[in-house]
Amino acid sequence: MSSDATLSAQVDKLNLNQPSTETDASELVAVVDDLLNQLGTKFSTLSSELISKMDEMSRRLDNLEATIQAGSAQAASDGEE
């Protein structure tokens, strides 16, 4: 949440109702660049976390499938005896 507060502070600092000057325009570009960089970082982090969780889910499903197959094979061999 602190990054959200930082973004809000940057936007508030620009007060777009004032007459535009060269400095204001360069500040706006800097803020937009910063916002885009922060969004890119958040997206990359979220993507990595999502892929990690999907990999973990895949491993758990593979283990569950192996356990079910082992249980079915054990039940079949117990039934033959």
N, C-alpha and C positions, 0 to 999 in steps of 0.2 A: 504494500500500500504506500510505502514511502516514495516510491518512484512516481506513483500517481499524484502525490502531493507536490513533488518536484515539477512534474509536467504542468500541473495547474498553476503553480507559482510562475513558471516561465510564460505561460499564456497571459496571466494577469499582468505581468510586467510589461507586456507589449501594448496594452490598452489601445486597441485599434480605432478608437473614436477620435484620437488626436490626429492633427495634420501629419501627413506622411513626409518623412525626410529620408535622405540617403542612409542615415544611421538606422532609422527605424526599419527600412527595407532590409538592410544587412542583418539587423537583429532578427527580423522575421525569418530570413533565410537560415540563419544559425539555429533558431529554435526549431524550425521545420526539419532541418537536417538532424538535429539532436533527437527529435521525436521519431523520425524514421529509423534512426540507428537503434533507439530504445525498442521500437516495435520489432525491428529485425532480430535483435537479441532475444526478446521475449518469444518470438516465433521459433527461433532456433532452439531455445531451451525447451519450449513446449513440445516441439517435434522430437527432440532427443528423449524426453521423458515418455512421450507416447510410444515411441518405438521400443524403448526399454520395457515398458509395461506390456506391450504386445508380445515381445520376445519371452518375457516371464510367463505370460498366459499360455503361449505356445508350448513352452517346456512343461508347464503343469498339465496341460491337456495331453501331451505325449506320455507323461508319467501315468496319468489316469487311464489312458488307453492301454498301456502296457500292463497295468494292474488288473484291469478288467479282463484282458486276454489271458493273463496268467491264471486269474480266478476261474475263467471259463475252461481253460485247459485242465486245471486241477479238478474241477467238477466233473469234466468228461472222463478223466482217468479214474476218478473215484467211482463213477457210475459203471465203469467197465469191470471193476473188481468184484 
